[in-house]
């Protein structure tokens, strides 16, 4: 979830297991939406929502209608797992809006602790 919008989604990943470095491939679906009343849509983060994924009509009507984005995406990432059960991961994905096939790359970083 971001400022002034909500997200729902799922992703499947296939890991190529190594000693401590695990590359992976994946695919996912995300639904990003907002109710009417967004005041500063051009300042929404991540900025690619307004600048890349919303079409001209959606940008014009965002205050009165909000928006709905149905996104599919392939992803590639690498996860490093330390013997202390702490891990770091980075991934790149390309978000496609399935209604008009507009899209944009997106990057993510994460950390995990396994217990």
N, CA, C and O of each residue as an XYZ file, in Angstrom:
460
protein
N       0.843     -1.179      0.000
C       0.000      0.000      0.000
C       0.883      1.236      0.000
O       1.913      1.290      0.672
N       0.460      2.207     -0.757
C       1.192      3.458     -0.828
C       0.324      4.606     -0.352
O      -0.808      4.403      0.086
N       0.855      5.795     -0.439
C       0.119      6.978     -0.039
C      -1.026      7.211     -1.017
O      -0.786      7.386     -2.212
N      -2.249      7.218     -0.539
C      -3.486      7.471     -1.285
C      -3.906      6.350     -2.223
O      -4.818      6.553     -3.024
N      -3.289      5.181     -2.164
C      -3.752      4.053     -2.967
C      -3.525      2.752     -2.199
O      -2.799      2.718     -1.206
N      -4.161      1.682     -2.680
C      -4.081      0.381     -2.031
C      -3.629     -0.654     -3.054
O      -3.908     -0.514     -4.244
N      -2.938     -1.683     -2.598
C      -2.475     -2.738     -3.493
C      -2.825     -4.110     -2.943
O      -2.857     -4.326     -1.732
N      -3.084     -5.018     -3.851
C      -3.270     -6.433     -3.546
C      -2.521     -7.204     -4.622
O      -2.437     -6.740     -5.759
N      -1.983     -8.351     -4.297
C      -1.291     -9.093     -5.333
C      -0.718    -10.408     -4.848
O      -0.771    -10.736     -3.663
N      -0.169    -11.152     -5.793
C       0.531    -12.386     -5.475
C       1.653    -12.587     -6.487
O       1.631    -12.030     -7.585
N       2.636    -13.399     -6.090
C       3.799    -13.654     -6.936
C       4.288    -15.070     -6.664
O       4.285    -15.528     -5.521
N       4.708    -15.763     -7.724
C       5.329    -17.083     -7.599
C       6.785    -16.939     -8.041
O       7.088    -16.223     -8.995
N       7.678    -17.630     -7.333
C       9.101    -17.546     -7.633
C       9.695    -18.939     -7.710
O       9.294    -19.837     -6.971
N      10.656    -19.114     -8.613
C      11.406    -20.358     -8.735
C      12.862    -20.047     -8.433
O      13.495    -19.269     -9.146
N      13.397    -20.656     -7.372
C      14.775    -20.406     -6.957
C      15.725    -21.430     -7.561
O      15.416    -22.620     -7.628
N      16.884    -20.950     -8.000
C      17.976    -21.812     -8.431
C      18.935    -21.850     -7.244
O      19.728    -20.929     -7.046
N      18.857    -22.917     -6.461
C      19.558    -22.963     -5.184
C      21.061    -23.126     -5.357
O      21.532    -23.908     -6.184
N      21.793    -22.373     -4.562
C      23.245    -22.449     -4.510
C      23.669    -22.558     -3.054
O      22.861    -22.909     -2.194
N      24.923    -22.261     -2.775
C      25.411    -22.296     -1.396
C      24.756    -21.197     -0.559
O      24.051    -21.490      0.406
N      24.982    -19.953     -0.920
C      24.381    -18.844     -0.188
C      23.760    -17.803     -1.111
O      23.066    -16.901     -0.641
N      23.997    -17.913     -2.409
C      23.458    -16.990     -3.393
C      22.447    -17.736     -4.260
O      22.779    -18.739     -4.892
N      21.206    -17.235     -4.282
C      20.116    -17.938     -4.958
C      19.427    -17.023     -5.964
O      18.581    -16.221     -5.569
N      19.759    -17.115     -7.252
C      18.996    -16.354     -8.245
C      17.591    -16.949     -8.374
O      17.386    -18.129     -8.090
N      16.639    -16.139     -8.798
C      15.284    -16.654     -8.983
C      14.561    -15.925    -10.107
O      14.884    -14.788    -10.452
N      13.585    -16.607    -10.659
C      12.681    -16.072    -11.671
C      11.285    -16.127    -11.107
O      10.977    -16.995    -10.290
N      10.440    -15.217    -11.528
C       9.079    -15.228    -11.010
C       8.119    -14.504    -11.922
O       8.500    -13.904    -12.927
N       6.866    -14.582    -11.537
C       5.796    -13.874    -12.234
C       4.739    -13.523    -11.202
O       4.554    -14.238    -10.218
N       4.047    -12.411    -11.439
C       3.052    -12.002    -10.465
C       1.925    -11.199    -11.069
O       1.949    -10.818    -12.240
N       0.936    -10.955    -10.226
C      -0.222    -10.130    -10.561
C      -0.411     -9.144     -9.420
O      -0.274     -9.509     -8.253
N      -0.725     -7.898     -9.748
C      -0.993     -6.887     -8.718
C      -2.191     -6.046     -9.133
O      -2.372     -5.733    -10.310
N      -2.989     -5.693     -8.166
C      -4.137     -4.810     -8.384
C      -3.888     -3.575     -7.541
O      -3.895     -3.648     -6.312
N      -3.666     -2.433     -8.194
C      -3.447     -1.157     -7.513
C      -4.673     -0.295     -7.774
O      -5.096     -0.144     -8.920
N      -5.246      0.270     -6.714
C      -6.460      1.067     -6.889
C      -6.534      2.195     -5.876
O      -5.895      2.164     -4.824
N      -7.341      3.201     -6.231
C      -7.556      4.342     -5.341
C      -8.979      4.835     -5.510
O      -9.542      4.802     -6.604
N      -9.540      5.287     -4.423
C     -10.867      5.891     -4.443
C     -10.771      7.321     -4.978
O      -9.681      7.893     -4.995
N     -11.874      7.904     -5.411
C     -11.854      9.312     -5.853
C     -11.378     10.233     -4.731
O     -11.509      9.907     -3.551
N     -10.826     11.379     -5.106
C     -10.425     12.378     -4.133
C      -8.933     12.563     -3.979
O      -8.494     13.257     -3.061
N      -8.134     11.959     -4.857
C      -6.683     12.132     -4.767
C      -6.336     13.559     -5.161
O      -6.648     13.994     -6.270
N      -5.700     14.280     -4.267
C      -5.419     15.700     -4.480
C      -4.094     15.909     -5.221
O      -4.061     16.627     -6.220
N      -3.023     15.306     -4.760
C      -1.697     15.505     -5.351
C      -1.243     14.252     -6.087
O      -0.221     13.665     -5.732
N      -1.979     13.839     -7.097
C      -1.672     12.600     -7.811
C      -0.304     12.632     -8.471
O       0.361     11.598     -8.544
N       0.128     13.770     -8.947
C       1.422     13.854     -9.607
C       2.591     13.699     -8.639
O       3.735     13.551     -9.068
N       2.310     13.734     -7.331
C       3.349     13.540     -6.312
C       3.271     12.151     -5.682
O       3.964     11.875     -4.703
N       2.437     11.281     -6.232
C       2.252      9.923     -5.723
C       3.545      9.119     -5.897
O       4.241      9.261     -6.903
N       3.857      8.279     -4.915
C       5.050      7.428     -4.980
C       4.633      5.978     -4.996
O       3.752      5.608     -4.219
N       5.206      5.134     -5.827
C       6.238      5.488     -6.786
C       5.677      6.319     -7.929
O       4.524      6.146     -8.324
N       6.487      7.213     -8.453
C       6.058      8.145     -9.487
C       5.627      7.481    -10.780
O       4.908      8.088    -11.574
N       6.056      6.237    -11.008
C       5.684      5.558    -12.244
C       4.184      5.302    -12.341
O       3.672      5.100    -13.442
N       3.472      5.305    -11.227
C       2.018      5.111    -11.292
C       1.396      6.212    -12.132
O       0.677      5.941    -13.094
N       1.676      7.454    -11.765
C       1.076      8.579    -12.477
C       1.723      8.800    -13.841
O       1.021      9.044    -14.823
N       3.045      8.719    -13.915
C       3.740      9.086    -15.151
C       3.763      7.990    -16.214
O       3.820      8.305    -17.403
N       3.722      6.714    -15.827
C       3.876      5.629    -16.801
C       2.656      4.721    -16.931
O       2.355      4.257    -18.031
N       1.952      4.461    -15.837
C       0.900      3.442    -15.877
C      -0.507      3.992    -16.103
O      -1.352      3.306    -16.678
N      -0.766      5.213    -15.659
C      -2.091      5.804    -15.887
C      -2.121      6.471    -17.257
O      -1.210      7.218    -17.614
N      -3.182      6.195    -18.024
C      -3.301      6.861    -19.322
C      -3.822      8.284    -19.127
O      -4.145      8.686    -18.009
N      -3.902      9.040    -20.220
C      -4.296     10.453    -20.143
C      -5.671     10.633    -19.527
O      -5.871     11.543    -18.723
N      -6.626      9.781    -19.889
C      -7.976      9.886    -19.335
C      -7.979      9.623    -17.829
O      -8.648     10.330    -17.075
N      -7.233      8.609    -17.390
C      -7.155      8.306    -15.958
C      -6.488      9.447    -15.191
O      -6.921      9.779    -14.088
N      -5.445     10.050    -15.754
C      -4.790     11.179    -15.095
C      -5.740     12.364    -14.963
O      -5.756     13.042    -13.935
N      -6.530     12.610    -16.005
C      -7.470     13.734    -15.989
C      -8.580     13.523    -14.971
O      -8.994     14.472    -14.304
N      -9.070     12.288    -14.839
C     -10.223     11.993    -13.981
C      -9.861     11.403    -12.625
O     -10.743     10.901    -11.928
N      -8.594     11.449    -12.231
C      -8.179     10.780    -10.999
C      -8.854     11.367     -9.754
O      -9.145     10.631     -8.811
N      -9.106     12.669     -9.737
C      -9.737     13.278     -8.564
C     -11.201     12.849     -8.434
O     -11.687     12.642     -7.322
N     -11.900     12.713     -9.557
C     -13.328     12.381     -9.507
C     -13.614     10.884     -9.568
O     -14.654     10.441     -9.080
N     -12.710     10.090    -10.161
C     -12.978      8.657    -10.336
C     -11.973      7.731     -9.665
O     -12.233      6.533     -9.556
N     -10.832      8.249     -9.213
C      -9.788      7.370     -8.685
C      -9.153      6.610     -9.831
O      -9.166      7.078    -10.969
N      -8.591      5.433     -9.541
C      -8.033      4.603    -10.610
C      -8.023      3.144    -10.200
O      -8.087      2.809     -9.017
N      -7.940      2.279    -11.210
C      -7.814      0.834    -11.043
C      -6.759      0.357    -12.030
O      -6.880      0.605    -13.230
N      -5.736     -0.316    -11.547
C      -4.699     -0.875    -12.414
C      -4.587     -2.370    -12.158
O      -4.416     -2.799    -11.017
N      -4.682     -3.150    -13.206
C      -4.454     -4.594    -13.140
C      -3.112     -4.847    -13.808
O      -2.972     -4.657    -15.016
N      -2.130     -5.272    -13.034
C      -0.752     -5.394    -13.508
C      -0.280     -6.835    -13.474
O      -0.548     -7.557    -12.513
N       0.419     -7.257    -14.516
C       1.137     -8.528    -14.495
C       2.613     -8.200    -14.661
O       2.970     -7.186    -15.260
N       3.462     -9.061    -14.127
C       4.884     -8.750    -14.224
C       5.766     -9.987    -14.130
O       5.530    -10.875    -13.311
N       6.796    -10.031    -14.991
C       7.871    -10.999    -14.799
C       8.896    -10.379    -13.857
O       8.999     -9.156    -13.761
N       9.647    -11.220    -13.169
C      10.651    -10.707    -12.243
C      11.893    -11.594    -12.251
O      11.814    -12.802    -12.471
N      13.022    -10.972    -12.009
C      14.287    -11.676    -11.848
C      14.961    -11.095    -10.612
O      15.010     -9.877    -10.440
N      15.475    -11.960     -9.761
C      16.114    -11.469     -8.553
C      17.229    -12.370     -8.069
O      17.443    -13.463     -8.593
N      17.932    -11.894     -7.066
C      18.998    -12.645     -6.420
C      18.832    -12.486     -4.914
O      18.652    -11.379     -4.407
N      18.894    -13.613     -4.209
C      18.806    -13.581     -2.752
C      20.087    -14.161     -2.167
O      20.541    -15.235     -2.562
N      20.656    -13.431     -1.223
C      21.831    -13.882     -0.483
C      21.371    -14.294      0.908
O      20.741    -13.508      1.616
N      21.686    -15.533      1.303
C      21.304    -16.034      2.626
C      22.581    -16.331      3.407
O      23.415    -17.129      2.977
N      22.721    -15.679      4.560
C      23.883    -15.866      5.428
C      23.596    -17.012      6.388
O      22.437    -17.325      6.661
N      24.644    -17.631      6.896
C      24.476    -18.759      7.818
C      23.798    -18.369      9.125
O      23.352    -19.246      9.866
N      23.709    -17.066      9.429
C      23.006    -16.613     10.630
C      21.496    -16.484     10.393
O      20.778    -15.959     11.244
N      21.019    -16.958      9.247
C      19.605    -16.956      8.856
C      19.086    -15.572      8.474
O      17.878    -15.336      8.481
N      19.978    -14.680      8.146
C      19.618    -13.354      7.670
C      19.835    -13.334      6.163
O      20.818    -13.889      5.673
N      18.934    -12.704      5.428
C      19.103    -12.655      3.977
C      18.793    -11.268      3.421
O      18.047    -10.490      4.014
N      19.382    -10.988      2.278
C      19.134     -9.769      1.516
C      18.767    -10.184      0.099
O      19.317    -11.150     -0.431
N      17.843     -9.460     -0.514
C      17.439     -9.778     -1.878
C      17.212     -8.498     -2.664
O      16.823     -7.469     -2.113
N      17.461     -8.586     -3.946
C      17.180     -7.492     -4.855
C      16.540     -8.066     -6.108
O      16.903     -9.156     -6.549
N      15.595     -7.342     -6.679
C      14.935     -7.854     -7.877
C      14.535     -6.720     -8.805
O      14.362     -5.573     -8.394
N      14.396     -7.081    -10.063
C      13.891     -6.167    -11.066
C      12.658     -6.823    -11.686
O      12.635     -8.029    -11.931
N      11.658     -6.020    -11.930
C      10.439     -6.518    -12.566
C       9.989     -5.511    -13.608
O      10.417     -4.356    -13.596
N       9.133     -5.950    -14.500
C       8.563     -5.041    -15.478
C       7.055     -5.113    -15.345
O       6.451     -6.142    -15.649
N       6.442     -4.029    -14.891
C       5.000     -3.984    -14.652
C       4.265     -3.669    -15.950
O       4.553     -2.665    -16.602
N       3.314     -4.526    -16.324
C       2.462     -4.308    -17.499
C       1.030     -4.100    -17.042
O       0.497     -4.919    -16.294
N       0.402     -3.024    -17.476
C      -1.033     -2.829    -17.244
C      -1.765     -3.660    -18.290
O      -1.603     -3.413    -19.485
N      -2.565     -4.638    -17.873
C      -3.179     -5.552    -18.835
C      -4.306     -4.910    -19.638
O      -4.766     -5.501    -20.615
N      -4.763     -3.724    -19.257
C      -5.827     -3.083    -20.033
C      -5.298     -2.353    -21.265
O      -5.990     -2.290    -22.282
N      -4.085     -1.799    -21.196
C      -3.544     -1.101    -22.372
C      -2.066     -1.420    -22.636
O      -1.453     -0.814    -23.514
N      -1.503     -2.348    -21.898
C      -0.122     -2.802    -22.038
C       0.919     -1.694    -21.894
O       2.026     -1.806    -22.419
N       0.561     -0.625    -21.181
C       1.589      0.341    -20.796
C       2.440     -0.347    -19.731
O       1.983     -1.293    -19.089
N       3.652      0.115    -19.544
C       4.492     -0.557    -18.575
C       5.691      0.255    -18.160
O       5.981      1.313    -18.717
N       6.385     -0.271    -17.162
C       7.559      0.392    -16.636
C       8.375     -0.594    -15.802
O       7.802     -1.458    -15.138
N       9.718     -0.478    -15.824
C      10.517     -1.305    -14.915
C      10.346     -0.820    -13.477
O      10.028      0.343    -13.226
N      10.564     -1.732    -12.553
C      10.407     -1.445    -11.136
C      11.451     -2.268    -10.396
O      11.702     -3.415    -10.765
N      12.057     -1.714     -9.372
C      13.107     -2.393     -8.624
C      12.677     -2.570     -7.174
O      11.941     -1.745     -6.633
N      13.133     -3.634     -6.556
C      12.810     -3.855     -5.155
C      13.978     -4.456     -4.395
O      14.780     -5.203     -4.956
N      14.067     -4.128     -3.121
C      15.074     -4.677     -2.226
C      14.362     -5.146     -0.960
O      13.381     -4.543     -0.526
N      14.866     -6.221     -0.379
C      14.234     -6.708      0.851
C      15.271     -7.382      1.734
O      16.358     -7.747      1.287
N      14.910     -7.533      2.984
C      15.727     -8.294      3.929
C      14.787     -9.199      4.714
O      13.626     -8.864      4.950
N      15.314    -10.350      5.113
C      14.519    -11.339      5.838
C      15.378    -11.942      6.951
O      16.601    -12.032      6.850
N      14.697    -12.343      7.994
C      15.358    -13.121      9.039
C      14.537    -14.377      9.241
O      13.343    -14.303      9.529
N      15.167    -15.525      9.094
C      14.486    -16.817      9.221
C      14.747    -17.390     10.608
O      15.893    -17.454     11.054
N      13.695    -17.803     11.279
C      13.866    -18.386     12.616
C      13.077    -19.657     12.755
O      13.100    -20.286     13.812
